[in-house]
Amino acid sequence: EAGVAQSPRYKIIEKRQSVAFWCNPISGHATLYWYQQILGQGPKLLIQFQNNGVVDDSQLPKDRFSAERLKGVDSTLKIQPAKLEDSAVYLCASSLGRVAEAFFGQGTRLTVV
Amino acid sequence: DQQVKQNSPSLSVQEGRISILNCDYTNSMFDYFLWYKKYPAEGPTFLISISSIKDKNEDGRFTVFLNKSAKHLSLHIVPSQPGDSAVYFCAASPSYVTGANSKLTFGKGITLSVRP
């Protein structure tokens, strides 16, 4: 079974630039999550999709972050404009129906300089 | 406001001995607790979970204990192996089923080193 695919693996940008991350969840998984993990911290949920719809985006900084899930499958997370404090690993996860069955991708490490 | 706390940043144990990783939480709405394991450059992988209606769940070498009154849980690994060396995250959710009320809240993680 293929896992959660994320790209790119690494990205370095200057502050005020924009960046986009892509996630392809496990086939058939209706729930998709984007997490932000800052160095030394645990993952923090940014947004949760159920099929096409947003279930929870309470911790998404909506002035600069946006996310969409096309046709209930792939998802992109965008930051525009980036700030230094956005440097983190961005993790995508998907699950079928139970919280414990969330599978994580390898993540995208973003460095904002 | 840190709702899930892993106060010890690191733990080092000898191979074959027991590893005990602790976690405390503050939110009484949490009903489901999980441990994740993370190797460098990889995403977290699910290890073991426990519902609030239980006080113990066992899976091979891994056992999770839950003390609801103390809002405390612990992960026991017996016997510890060098391959267990990783970062372990404690996480909590108000719900077992994904939905509007199932957000996972993670602790900061603890780095376990198992010495050969």
Boltz contact constraints between the chains, C-beta under 6 A:
constraints:
  - contact:
      token1: [A, 31]
      token2: [B, 98]
      max_distance: 6.0
  - contact:
      token1: [A, 41]
      token2: [B, 108]
      max_distance: 6.0
  - contact:
      token1: [A, 42]
      token2: [B, 89]
      max_distance: 6.0
  - contact:
      token1: [A, 42]
      token2: [B, 106]
      max_distance: 6.0
  - contact:
      token1: [A, 42]
      token2: [B, 107]
      max_distance: 6.0
  - contact:
      token1: [A, 42]
      token2: [B, 108]
      max_distance: 6.0
  - contact:
      token1: [A, 42]
      token2: [B, 109]
      max_distance: 6.0
  - contact:
      token1: [A, 43]
      token2: [B, 106]
      max_distance: 6.0
  - contact:
      token1: [A, 45]
      token2: [B, 103]
      max_distance: 6.0
  - contact:
      token1: [A, 55]
      token2: [B, 100]
      max_distance: 6.0
  - contact:
      token1: [A, 56]
      token2: [B, 103]
      max_distance: 6.0
  - contact:
      token1: [A, 91]
      token2: [B, 43]
      max_distance: 6.0
  - contact:
      token1: [A, 95]
      token2: [B, 98]
      max_distance: 6.0
  - contact:
      token1: [A, 97]
      token2: [B, 98]
      max_distance: 6.0
  - contact:
      token1: [A, 99]
      token2: [B, 93]
      max_distance: 6.0
  - contact:
      token1: [A, 99]
      token2: [B, 98]
      max_distance: 6.0
  - contact:
      token1: [A, 99]
      token2: [B, 102]
      max_distance: 6.0
  - contact:
      token1: [A, 100]
      token2: [B, 34]
      max_distance: 6.0
  - contact:
      token1: [A, 100]
      token2: [B, 46]
      max_distance: 6.0
  - contact:
      token1: [A, 100]
      token2: [B, 49]
      max_distance: 6.0
  - contact:
      token1: [A, 104]
      token2: [B, 43]
      max_distance: 6.0
  - contact:
      token1: [A, 104]
      token2: [B, 44]
      max_distance: 6.0
  - contact:
      token1: [A, 105]
      token2: [B, 43]
      max_distance: 6.0
  - contact:
      token1: [A, 106]
      token2: [B, 42]
      max_distance: 6.0
  - contact:
      token1: [A, 106]
      token2: [B, 43]
      max_distance: 6.0
  - contact:
      token1: [A, 107]
      token2: [B, 43]
      max_distance: 6.0
